[in-house]
């Protein structure tokens, strides 16, 4: 089956620093990856859609300068939370759609970010 | 716009009893519907999907869901619940006709199966 690996699974950082989260499709090529944010006891909210080789498309209200997304290859997308603040603490989940696939997306295991 | 409603925050069921987790959706075109399960501090695991064809969809771990176009529903069911089924369940939709590629998720329903 298709596997999406997200790293790190947990990270604690100081206010003002930047954190990079990686999302890799291990056994398939993903032209499109999605980044979601999940607050405690709430649903997943789409942050941005990442396309290989082009700029990400951000959802309304998501600061593109704060949440930098890079999708440099068909198997890797990264989300960098810049100048993190405690309110950025959340669970971040990526998903990837297999090249040519129009329906199912596969999810990473998520990253718990805590900003202190 | 596409949207999903999961009217129940929590569903409690005794082990061995049938379970139903409700989901209704709203799309302007043809829906692609999904169910995912999430365990604490983990990503989402795919359970099943409806794209086209038979309205009754069978998925992983004995789960199934029935697509009802007239009621715009896609309820998740299992004939006999297990304690290990206790988790957070999300229904999701994508409107294929709009070209929006991301899924829209419901608010989630916590399933608690009591021994």
Interface residues (C-beta under 8 A of the other chain):
Chain A: X4 X6 X9 X32 X34 X41 X42 X43 X44 X46 X49 X91 X93 X95 X97 X102 X103 X104 X105 X106 X107 X108 X109 X110 X112
Chain B: X32 X34 X36 X41 X42 X43 X44 X45 X46 X49 X51 X90 X94 X96 X101 X102 X103 X104 X105 X106 X107 X108
